[in-house]
């Protein structure tokens, strides 16, 4: 979403083209999501009204029961001098969904869907939407035992895997009345001591799996290479008043990296129209998108020591904040995640405690 950059995907020599395509895809908002149709019957332990998921104040969008989002990515392996090819690459995988249970990973390039090729030219987003719309319709019809078989290519290794999604996601699933630690996730123990160790461990074991946005990878000097072309992390997002609080946690480089993101304004007019600042009712995209147009971000570790800070001013490029100037904001955000967040509902692992709401910022 302009004017900021897209998350790093499985691209090598054509990153610029990738950024343009991802931006165009995300501008289309919910149409770029993989979601179950609203009309499908709820499982016995599912919420009766998916627009009332309190953890993210979901409004006006189908629950992402399929469980993943994609953006079109330039496919250098299959392009040639006469034609540029794009195919969908997974940005986000929600826990306790058909995608996570099938083994879909952020960074996976989807090559086929039910044996139909996903790659296309400049109209790749429309091609993918047609494929997923066909699957939405099948699920919406109430048909039982629906499957979706995807051939994916693993980031870095280019290994091909066949994955089968069982739809709709059987319980326990995203939106169930009682949250369960994702059954497909190997529990992680954060070895470093510090005040943020327990919170980081909760996010790693329960959070949304995704690719970290490219500006953070660059600004925080996080390593990527041919074997690991994307920086993967788990995140959780909470809204308090008109302020968004997002925490990213990763163990990709052999240590626990924690990034706090304080969101003062969301990405595009599309999301803003769904989430007016005065009475913030957030679309589910607020929980899964990596974009903000006015935010501050801080890199730390379980120790709680501030390492690097950045500001993304509205309509301007990202700017590094001197550590002393950033310290007060960082400490306020650490205080939020340590003292104002806890288990407030059996439906979600983390929520804002009633006394932890922020006053609107001027």
Secondary structure, DSSP 4 states (H G I P E B T S, - for coil): -TTSPPBP-S-STTHHHHHHHHHHHHHTGGGGB----TTSPPPTTB-S-GGG-TTTT--SS---SS-EEEEEEE-TTT-BTTB--EEEEEEEE-SSSHHHHHT--TTPEEEEETTEE--BSTTHHHHHHHHHHHHHHHHHTT-SSEEEEEEEE-TTT--EEEEEEEESPPSS-TTBSS----TTS------S-STTHHHHHHHHHHSEEEEPBHHHHHHTT----SS--S-EEEEEEEEETTEEEEEEEE-TTSS-EEEEEEEEEES-HHHHHHS-STT----THHHH---EEEEEEEEE-TT----EEEEE-TTS-EEE--HHHHHHHHHHHHHHHHHSEE--BTTBS-EE-GGGPPPPP-
